[in-house]
Amino acid sequence: MTLVLASASAARSRLLSAAGVEHAVDPAQIDESAVKRRLLASGASARSIAEALAADKAASVSARHPGALVIGADQTLDLAGVLFD
């Protein structure tokens, strides 16, 4: 089975490689800013935003790689009500 990382993150790719996990890299083509704005407007938490972005990335890339296992990931930090990503 092919493993695909749905991210342009060199750090995430290095983590997989360091663990001996063979994988392809195919960054998702989603408008992260639009997703964040929509979720923030609905009162979503930092965790919910990160989970939604990861799911959107995985879904987008999965459509291009039928039968592959696709990893979508994202991180968002809430520090006293200010989001960092």
C-alpha positions as CSV (number, residue, x, y, z in Angstrom):
1,M,0.0,0.0,0.0
2,T,1.2,3.5,-0.8
3,L,1.4,6.1,2.0
4,V,1.0,9.7,0.9
5,L,1.7,12.7,3.1
6,A,-0.9,15.4,2.2
7,S,1.5,18.2,3.3
8,A,4.3,20.4,2.0
9,S,5.9,20.2,5.5
10,A,9.5,19.1,5.3
11,A,9.5,18.5,9.0
12,R,6.6,16.0,8.8
13,S,8.2,14.2,5.8
14,R,11.5,14.0,7.7
15,L,9.7,12.5,10.7
16,L,8.3,9.7,8.6
17,S,11.6,9.1,6.9
18,A,13.5,9.0,10.2
19,A,11.0,6.4,11.4
20,G,11.8,4.3,8.3
21,V,8.4,4.9,6.7
22,E,8.4,5.1,2.9
23,H,6.0,7.7,1.6
24,A,5.2,10.1,-1.2
25,V,4.5,13.8,-0.7
26,D,1.6,15.5,-2.4
27,P,0.6,18.8,-0.8
28,A,-3.1,19.5,-0.6
29,Q,-4.4,22.3,-2.7
30,I,-7.0,23.8,-0.3
31,D,-7.5,27.4,0.8
32,E,-6.6,27.1,4.4
33,S,-7.3,30.8,5.2
34,A,-10.8,30.5,3.9
35,V,-11.4,27.3,6.0
36,K,-10.0,29.0,9.1
37,R,-12.1,32.1,8.6
38,R,-15.3,30.1,8.2
39,L,-14.6,28.0,11.3
40,L,-13.5,31.0,13.4
41,A,-16.8,32.7,12.5
42,S,-18.7,29.7,13.8
43,G,-16.7,29.8,17.1
44,A,-14.6,26.7,16.4
45,S,-11.7,25.9,18.8
46,A,-8.1,25.7,17.7
47,R,-8.4,21.9,18.0
48,S,-11.4,21.8,15.8
49,I,-9.7,24.0,13.2
50,A,-6.6,21.8,13.1
51,E,-8.8,18.7,12.8
52,A,-10.9,20.1,10.0
53,L,-7.8,21.3,8.1
54,A,-6.2,17.9,8.4
55,A,-9.3,16.1,7.2
56,D,-9.8,18.5,4.3
57,K,-6.1,18.0,3.2
58,A,-6.5,14.2,3.4
59,A,-9.7,14.2,1.5
60,S,-8.3,16.5,-1.2
61,V,-5.2,14.3,-1.7
62,S,-7.1,11.0,-1.4
63,A,-9.1,11.9,-4.5
64,R,-5.8,12.0,-6.5
65,H,-4.5,8.7,-5.0
66,P,-7.2,6.1,-5.0
67,G,-6.3,3.1,-2.8
68,A,-3.5,4.9,-1.0
69,L,-3.3,5.6,2.7
70,V,-3.2,9.4,3.0
71,I,-2.1,11.3,6.1
72,G,-3.5,14.8,6.6
73,A,-2.0,16.9,9.4
74,D,-2.2,20.4,10.8
75,Q,-1.4,22.3,14.0
76,T,-3.0,25.3,15.5
77,L,-2.1,26.8,18.9
78,D,-4.4,28.9,21.0
79,L,-2.4,31.2,23.4
80,A,-4.8,33.3,25.5
81,G,-7.3,33.5,22.6
82,V,-4.7,34.2,19.9
83,L,-4.3,31.6,17.2
84,F,-0.9,30.6,15.9
85,D,-0.3,28.1,13.1
